[in-house]
């Protein structure tokens, strides 16, 4: 079984920065892709960014130029560097991973979210 643990959230002023981390733990698996989503109170969950094993990265239009997703394959960890934060970035950020087990079965895993609050 695989578990994802996210960390790095907090309270910052508009224009500030935060770096989120999410590590996958377990054994007998390989990660095909990892990413981040966010959800503000009363709002739909929004996809933010993703990175695949070949190194391809993608971003939502709302965060392009401000957020950067990266990974450390040796540590099964994905990062989200968030710069020039805006109040509208306030949300619970959750990480996910697309993982294949030894039998070749592909499953999507989700971690618990970390709160990001951006004040005016």
C-alpha positions in Angstrom: 0.0 0.0 0.0 1.0 3.6 -0.7 0.6 6.6 1.5 1.1 10.3 0.5 1.9 12.9 3.1 1.8 16.6 2.2 3.4 19.4 4.1 4.5 23.1 3.8 1.2 24.9 4.0 0.8 28.0 6.1 -0.2 31.7 6.3 1.5 34.3 4.1 0.9 37.8 2.9 0.0 38.5 -0.7 3.2 38.5 -2.8 4.9 36.0 -0.6 6.0 32.4 -1.3 5.5 28.9 0.1 7.0 25.5 -0.9 4.8 22.5 -0.6 6.1 18.9 -0.4 4.4 15.5 -0.8 6.2 12.2 -0.3 5.0 8.8 -1.2 5.9 5.9 1.1 5.5 2.2 0.7 7.1 -0.5 -1.3 6.7 -2.5 -4.5 5.5 0.4 -6.6 6.6 2.9 -9.3 5.2 6.4 -9.8 4.1 7.3 -13.3 3.0 10.9 -12.4 2.4 13.2 -9.5 0.4 16.4 -9.2 -1.4 18.9 -7.1 -5.0 20.0 -6.8 -6.6 22.6 -4.6 -10.0 23.3 -3.2 -11.3 26.5 -1.6 -14.4 26.4 0.7 -17.6 26.1 -1.3 -15.6 25.7 -4.6 -14.9 22.8 -6.9 -11.6 21.1 -6.7 -9.2 22.6 -9.2 -6.2 20.9 -10.8 -3.1 23.0 -10.3 0.0 21.3 -11.8 1.3 17.9 -12.7 4.6 16.2 -13.6 5.2 12.9 -15.4 8.1 10.4 -15.2 9.4 11.6 -18.6 9.7 15.1 -17.0 6.8 16.7 -18.7 5.2 19.5 -16.6 1.8 21.2 -16.9 0.1 24.0 -15.1 -3.3 25.5 -14.8 -3.6 28.9 -16.4 -4.3 30.5 -13.1 -0.8 29.6 -11.7 1.4 29.7 -14.8 4.5 31.9 -14.3 4.1 31.8 -10.5 4.1 28.1 -9.5 6.7 25.5 -10.3 6.3 21.8 -9.9 9.3 19.5 -9.5 10.2 16.1 -8.2 12.9 14.0 -6.5 12.5 10.5 -7.9 14.9 9.0 -5.4 12.7 10.2 -2.5 9.3 9.7 -4.3 8.6 13.3 -3.6 6.9 16.1 -5.5 7.2 19.8 -4.7 5.2 22.9 -5.5 7.1 26.2 -5.3 4.5 28.9 -5.1 5.6 32.5 -5.7 3.7 35.8 -6.0 0.9 34.3 -4.0 -2.5 36.0 -4.3 -5.5 35.8 -1.9 -7.4 33.7 -4.5 -4.7 31.0 -4.1 -6.1 30.3 -0.6 -7.2 26.7 -0.5 -6.5 23.2 0.8 -3.8 21.8 -1.5 -3.7 18.0 -2.0 -1.2 15.9 -3.8 -1.9 12.8 -5.9 0.1 10.1 -7.6 -0.5 7.7 -10.4 1.2 4.5 -9.3 1.8 1.1 -10.8 2.3 -2.0 -8.7 4.3 -5.2 -9.5 1.4 -6.7 -11.4 1.2 -3.7 -13.7 -2.1 -2.4 -12.2 -2.3 1.4 -12.3 -4.0 3.2 -9.4 -4.5 6.8 -8.4 -3.6 7.7 -4.8 -4.5 10.9 -2.8 -2.9 12.4 0.2 -4.4 14.6 2.9 -4.4 18.3 2.1 -2.3 21.1 3.6 -3.9 24.5 4.1 -2.5 27.5 2.3 -3.9 30.9 3.3 -2.9 34.2 1.6 -3.9 37.4 3.3 -4.3 40.8 1.7 
